[in-house]
């Protein structure tokens, strides 16, 4: 709570200065504000009731992100972080343009950051620090999900340690990109959905839609999460705590389905800005290998799926390429090595553990894991048909890092969990 109040006070002070005509934001002052917040965050961790191992993971994750932030802002002559440059520079320039009174047609990351700049003054350092804070919220949401699912302390600690220090996600958390914001929205939504899933208020199911819709303003592909929610709603019986058909679940799924169609037809420019103008399969299945591919395209592996038959045929390949690239033969630089070791292998491991866990019929959280896998698969399906570039795939799948983190925790130490369940029967 101290860190939240500190952040709000800092934003208020900058807003007052901005309104008073004091618009200069020297990095030295911004570093002071970041230092004050860091002190407040350390106080929060020290008084937190979370287990020591988890508090240490949050501390390590925060410090790791601060180092990466300083490297991106002040150390670009030493090393340019993966994903830094290109989109991040364009987003920043457009945000400054908006802050200075430029017009902008859509509400996306430049509009979001630009309006914050209007309020508190232009500081790239502090804006990227805010993105860093968004990733902390996502991590807190993952930890909360593992708590309410009653995961034991040891597995929670391991899962949070991995997630807090996952290098690629940490890097994306501090750049001038939309990934941190979207990942936070999805994490908050999943927390609400998991609460509904375990039998809490019906309202949580509907509230879970709001963060995803907000995230869809920045990238429409995240609406795949809502598709997953609808499928789970259709199949899952909260009363029986298992997948089943019921009149209520079917009616609810139909209502939600109509709601998504309505939003797409009437508000595509707001909620589906990356998916509008898609009128037939060829709109999303045909790609060039031009400048935007940056030499990392895998379009040659997935083909031109311009028919329903080909779409069915190439979907498994697209999902594999989206989730697990870059492969060894695609290595071009140190950034690709980092992506393989600290991103692709992580998702390969989580998918492996999840499938193995589901195949075990004695697994305690099997139903929850199946529900989360449905959501993950639905979102992956949407993104896989919109991506043929390794770098873009990496950024998109890290939007779902919260879901992967929860699955990692739930599927850990499967054999030991089975033995404990068998003994209790």
N, C-alpha and C positions, 0 to 999 in steps of 0.2 A: 504493500500500500504506500509506503514512503516513496518508492520510485515512481508510482503513478502520480502522486501529488506533485512530486518534483518536476516531472515532465510537463504536467499541466501548468504549473507556475512558470516554468521557463517559456512555454509557448505564449502564455499570457503577457509576460514581460516583453517578449519580442513583438507581440501584436500591438502593445501600447506604444512601444518605440516606433513601430512602423506607422501607426496612426498619427504620431507626433511629428512625422517627417524625418525621423532618423532611420535611414535605410541601409546604411553601411553595416555589413556583417563580417568583420574580420575573422579569419580562421582561428586566431588566438582566443577570441572571445567564445567562439563556438566550442573550442577544445575545453575551455573552462566549464561551460555548461555541461558538456559530455562528462567531464570529470566529476561534477557535482551529482549528476544522475548516477554515475557509476558507484559513488559512495553510498547513495541512497539504496541502490540495488543490492550492494553488499550487506547493508543493514537488514534489508528484507530477507535475504538468504540466511543470515545469521540467526534471525528470530523465527524462521519458518519451522513448521512442524514436520516438514518433509524429511525422509531419511537422509543421513549424512552423505551417502553415496550419490543420491540424486541432487542434493544441493551442490556437491562438488562438480557434478556434471554440468549443471547450469552455470556455475562459476567458470568452468573451463570453456564452455561453449560461448559465453559472453566475452571473455578475454580473447578467445580465438577470433571472434568476429570483429572485435575492436582492432586487433592487429591487421586483419584483412582490410578493414575500412581505411586505416591509416596508409596501408600499402597502396590501395587504389587511388587515394587522394594525393598523397605526397611521394609515393615511391614508384611511379610509373616508369621513371628512367631506369629503375633497377629491374623490375619485372612487371609485366602487364598480366593481370589475373585473367584466367579463362572467362570468356563471355563479356569481358570488359572491352568497350569500344563498339563501334557500329551502332547497334540499337540504343545502348546506354547513352552515347553521345547525342544521338538524335533526339531521344526522349528529353534529355536535359536542355538542349537548345530550344526545343519547342515549348518546354515548361517555362523557360525564361521569357520567351516571346509572349506567351500568354500572360505572365506576370506583369509584363510591360504594356499590356493593353491590346495585344494581338488577338485576332479572332480565331476561334476553333469550333469546328462543327460538331464534334462528338465528345462524349465524356469518356476519356480514356486516361492512361497514366499521365501524359503531358498536361491534360486538363486538371487532373487531380492534384498533381504536384504544383502546377502553375497557380492554382487557386490558393494552395497553402503558402506559396511564395508571396502572393498578394497580401496575405494575412500577416505573415511573420517576417517577410523580407527574404531576399534571395541568398541562400547559402547551400551550395551543393553538399558540403560536408554534413550539415545538420539534417538535410533532407534524407541523405543516405543513412544517417544514424537513426532516423525515424523508421526507415525500412528495416534496419537491424532490430529495432524494438518490435516490429511486426513479427519477425521470426521468433522472438522470445514468447510472444503470445501464442503462436502456433505450438511451440514446444510445451508450454504450460497446458494447453488444451489436450495434447497427446498424453501427458502425465495424468491429467484429470480423468481421461477416458480409461486409462489402465487402472486407476484407483477405483472408479465406480464399477468396473468389471471384476473387481476384487482379485486382481493379479497379485501374487506374492511379491514381497519387497525385493527379493534377489533378481527375479526376472524383470521387474520394473526398472531396477537400477541399471541392469545391463542394456536394456532397450533404450533408456534415456541417455546413457553414456554414448552409445553408438550414434544416436540421432543428433545429440547436441554437438558432437565433434565430427559429423559427416562432412568432409571437406567441400564437396561440390555444392551442397545445400548451403553451407556456411558462406561460400563465395557469393552465390546468388542472393543471399540475404542482405548483402551490404552494397550491391551495385545499384545503379540508377535504372532498375528494371522492375517489371510488374510482378515477377515471380513471388517475391516475399509477401506482397499484399494479397495476391490470389491464394497462396498457400495458407495464409492466416485465415482467410474467409472460409476456405474448405475445411480447415481444422475446427473452426468454431461450429460450422454446419454439422460436421461429423459428430462433434460432442453432443449437440442437441439431438441428432438422429440416434446415437447410441443410447441416450437417456430414454428416448421413446422405445427403442428396441428392447430394453430390459424391463419395460412395463411401467415407466413413469408417465407423466401427463401426455395425453393425446396431442395437446398443443405443441409439444416439442417437435413432432413430425412436421407440422406446417411452418413452425419457426425456422426449421432447418433449411427451408427453401430460400429464405431471405438473404443470408450471407452468400449463397451460391449465385443468386440472381445479381447481387452486387458485384461479385467477382466476374460474372459474365459480361458486365459492362467493359471489362478490360480485356477479356478473351472469351468469346462465345463457346469455345470448346469445353469449358468446365460445366456446361449444362448436361454433359454426359453423366455427371453426378446425380442430377435429378432423374435421369432415365433409370439409373441404378436404384434410386429410392423407390420409384414407381414399381419396378420389377419386384423388389423385396416386399413392398406393400401388398402386391398382388399375391405373393406366395406365402407370406409369413403370418402366422397366427400368434399374436402376443399372449393370448390367454393360455394357449397350449405350450408356448415358448418353443415352437418348432415350425418348420415350413409346412403349410397346409392351405387348403382353399376354404374361403368362407365368403358369404354374401357381402359382408361389410368390407373385406379386403378388396374384393373385386370391384365393388361400387366406388370405393375410395381411389383405386388405381385408375378407373375410367375417368373420374372427376379430375384427378391430377393430370391425366393424359390430355384431356380437353383443355385444361389450363395452360399446359405447355404449348399446345398447338395455337391457342388463342394469343399467347404472348409472342410466339414466333410470327404469326400472321399480322399482328397489329403493332408490335413493338420490336421488330427485328433490328431496327437501327440502334436501339438502346441496349437490349439484352443479348443480341446475337450478332454483334457487329463484325465478328470474324466468320460468320456463317451465312450472312445474307447474300443474295444473288446466286445462291446455290439452287438451281432449278432442276438439274438432272445429274445422274451419276458422273458424267464426264466433267462436270464442274469441279468435282473434288478428286477425281481419279487421274487427271491428266496433268503432268507437270513438265516444266522445262528444266534444263540443266544449265541455266544461265548464271548471271553474276550473283544472285541471291543465294545460290547453293554454297558458295564459298569453298568449293572444292571438296565438300564433305557430303555430297548427295549420295543416296543409295537407291535412287529411282530405277537404276538398271536392274536391281534385284527384285523389285516389286511389280514391274510391268505397267502397262497401260490398261487398267481395269475399267473398260468403258461399257460393260454390260453386267447384268445381274449375275450371270454365270461366272464371269471373270472376277467379279467382286467377291463372290463366295470363295472362289479358288484362291485369291490372293490375300484374303483377310488374315489367315494364320501367319503368312509371311510378314505382312505389314505389322502385325502385333509384335512378332518376335523382333523385327528390326527396330520398331519404336521403343520397346522396353529394354533391349539388351545391347544396342550399339553404343559406342564403337566396338567393333571386333578387332582382333590383333592386326589383321591385314589392312585396317583402316587407320592405323597409327601414322600421324604426320608430324607430331610435335609432343612436347612435354604435356601440353594441355590434354591431348588424347590419352596419354598414359594415366594422368590424374582421373580422367573420365572413366577409364576402364577399371582402375583399382578402387576408386572411391565412389563410383556411381553405378556403372553397369553391373559389377560384381555384387553390389549391395542388393540390387533389384533381382538379379538372378537368384541369390540366396533366399530372399524373402518369398519369391514365387515358389521356389523348391520346397521351403519349409511349410508354406501354406497348403500346397497340394498334398504333401505328405501328411500333414495334420488332418486334412479333411478325409483322406482315405482311412484314417484310424477311427473306427466307430466308437471307441471309448473316450474320445477327447472331450473334456469338460466344456470347452467353449466352441465346440464344433459348429453349432448353429450360428453363433455370432460371426465366426470366421467365414462361413459360407456367405452370409449377408454382406460382409465387407468385401469379399472377393467378387461378388456380383457387381457391386458399385464400382470397384476398381476395373473390372473387365469392361463394363459399359463405358466408362470414361476413356479407357485405353482404346476401345473401338472407335470412338469419335475422334480422338486425337490421331490415331494411327492412319486414318483416312484423310488427314489434313497435313501430314508431314512426310517429307522424303529427305530430310536434312538431319545429319547427326547432331549438330549443335542445338538445333531447334527441338529435336526429340529429347535431348538431355534436359533442357529447360522446362519443357512441358511435363515430363514425368516427375520432376521435382516439385511441381505444383501439388502432386498427390503424396508428398513425402509423409504427411501426418498419417494417412491411411496405412502406408507401408510400415511406419513405426509402430502403430497399434498391432498390426498383423505380426510383426516381428516379436513383440512382447508376448502375444497370445500363443504363438506356435513354438516358443522356446522350450527346450527340454521335454520334448513330447514323450519319450520313453519313460522318464521318471514320473511324469504326470499320470500316464496310463497305469503304472504300478500302484500309485497312490489311490486312484479311483477303483482299481480292481480289489485292493485290500478293504476298501470301505463297503464293498458290496456283499 
